[in-house]
Structures are given as structure tokens and as C-alpha cells.
Amino acid sequence: MSVQSAPSTPPPPVPHGPAARGPVPSDDRPPRAAGTAGAARRRRPGRSQSARGWAYAAPTAVFVLVLFVLPVLLVGQMSASDWPLLAGNRGVNFPDNFRDAVENRFFWDSVVFTLKYTAIATVLLIALGLGFALLVQESSRWKSFLRTSILVPSALGLASASLLFYALYSPQVGPISPLLERLGLVDEPVSFLGSPDGALWSTVFLIVWRFAGFYMLLLMVGLQGIPHEVYEAARMDGANRWQTFARVTVPLLRPSLALCTILCVTGSLLAFDQFYILTKGGPDNSTITVVQLIYNIAFQGQNDLGVAAALSIIVLAALVLINVAQVRGMRAPEEK
């Protein structure tokens, strides 16, 4: 007996697409809850990095706050108060301190002398620093010896160098004056610090000896940053050494020259140690700088911290204006 098989039915179609994944489980949270949590998780590393950055900057911020901001605020309070050295704050007397500071008999003489000293020291230091930098850059045989010999004075502190030169300049115990007498250049001991011009140029020589190597180092770094291809291109165009220096080296060295000028002008305007040790403001008060006048008003003779603070505020304002003018003046033409 033959058995007739039932006709086979095709299998049901396999669902594709979202239906194949089954029903989506219901969630009581709003649709954006998952996205918000993910965004919060993504924001956490940024906050931690920001907190880490603030932690790294905190020591510097505290340093600036304690050693710069707070003293400036205290000096500002002193400048507007009657504040003798030993009696303390006696109350506000603005603007009497500023008037007394400007009317001091040594104020304008100290300003003129400080500007004169700043101009001389800046020109000599920048010129010698650039000359030394070019010398050690070009020289190959004596490069190490020249760099070392020029940089050695920079390792000596300014106060120590001033004391050293004070002994060298002494006509009694210093070796310079007896050497000049033996050579027949002078007939009697020379007092290098005994005249206004002698005291000025003797101090300038000390500063040049002490800081020329430092500015040579700064300018040498700038010279090493100039690509050699630029000099090769200038040489192929037929430029001589002077044209290469004036039209290639100096323009590309502008940032380093600006830095050196700002440092030199600021340091010269705030000169104190070298004149206090070498000349004490003499002879005949001809070498008193503005900072030395502030010291004298505060701790010698007048003993008035209020007037000294007012003069300090004037000097600070002048420094800010001078530095801003220098930065704008040293910008490249395309940046102005």
C-alpha cells in the first residue's frame, strides 16, 4: 500500500531588521537620560585635567601673590599715608607724599643721572654682546676659550663684583693705579671714583665686564636660530658681509634684541648695588640713582616710608610705560 506524503509547506520567512532583535525592553528613564550620563562621564576627565592644571599653577600663583601683588598693595597704601619709619601708619595724607617726592632736592638730579647711565650701559652692553656673539659664532679654533672667558664674569654676583672692583680702583691698595705709575702714564695715584665722570665710567666698566657675557649668550641663542639657508641665499644673491648683517641678521634677530633691550633698560633704571658699594652716591651726590634715592629717603636722613613708597610708585609707573613703548617699538613692521 502506497503512502501519499503530505505536501511540504515552505518555512516561514525569517524576519530582518529591527524586528529580528525582539521587543525593546521598556525603560522608565527619559530617552535622554543615557545620553546625559554619557556626557557627564565625558566631562569628568576635562574637569580633572582642569583641576590638575590649577594645582600645577598654584605654587607660582601663590609666589606671585605673596611676593609681588601684596607688596605692591602695601606700597600703594604707604604712598597714600603718613608713614614714618619708626612710628608706623598715622593716617591718609594723599597726595602729600607724591608732592614731597617730586620736590625732593635730589629727585631731578637722580632722574637725569639714571637716564644717562641707562643710555650708556644699554648701548655698550647690546653692542658688545652682539659683537661677542658674532665673534664666537664665526670663530672655530678659539670658540670654546672665548665663550668661557667671556661668560666667567657672569657667574659672579653683582655685589661681589662691586666689592672686587672697589678694591681694584682703590689708589692705596688697588693694583691699577701703581701699574699706571710704573708705566709712566700717570705721575700720582689715580682716584677712579673721586670725580663724577670717573665714578660713572668706572661703574659702567664694572657693569659691562659683569653682564656682557650674559647678553652675548642671549644673542648667541638667537643667532643659532637663524637658518643657514637664509645666509646661503643672501650669498648667492651677491650680498656682502655688511649687507647680510644689516638685512638678514638684524631683522631675524629682532626678538632677541628686544628681549636684551628690555632687560638691560629695566636693570639699569633699577641700578642700586653697584653705586651703593662703589660710590655711595658720591662724589658730591653726583651718582645718586632713583632707587638709591628711595633707599635714602626710607632709611637714611628723612626716614619716611610714605614718601619713599610714593617715589616707588612713580618709578613703577615709569617702568611700565617705558617697557610698553619698547615692546611696541621693537615689533616687526608687519606686526604693527
HELIX and SHEET records of a PDB file:
HELIX    1   1 GLY A   17  ARG A   21  5                                   5    
HELIX    2   2 ALA A   33  VAL A   64  1                                  32    
HELIX    3   3 LEU A   65  VAL A   69  3                                   5    
HELIX    4   4 LEU A   70  SER A   79  1                                  10    
HELIX    5   5 ASP A   96  VAL A  102  1                                   7    
HELIX    6   6 PHE A  107  GLU A  138  1                                  32    
HELIX    7   7 LYS A  143  LEU A  151  1                                   9    
HELIX    8   8 VAL A  152  ALA A  155  5                                   4    
HELIX    9   9 LEU A  158  TYR A  169  1                                  12    
HELIX   10  10 ILE A  176  ARG A  182  1                                   7    
HELIX   11  11 PRO A  196  GLN A  224  1                                  29    
HELIX   12  12 HIS A  228  MET A  236  1                                   9    
HELIX   13  13 ARG A  241  THR A  244  1                                   4    
HELIX   14  14 PHE A  245  THR A  249  3                                   5    
HELIX   15  15 VAL A  250  LEU A  252  1                                   3    
HELIX   16  16 ARG A  254  LEU A  269  1                                  16    
HELIX   17  17 ASP A  273  LEU A  278  1                                   6    
HELIX   18  18 VAL A  290  PHE A  299  1                                  10    
HELIX   19  19 LEU A  305  GLY A  329  1                                  25    
HELIX   20  20 PRO A  333  GLU A  335  5                                   3    
END                                                                             
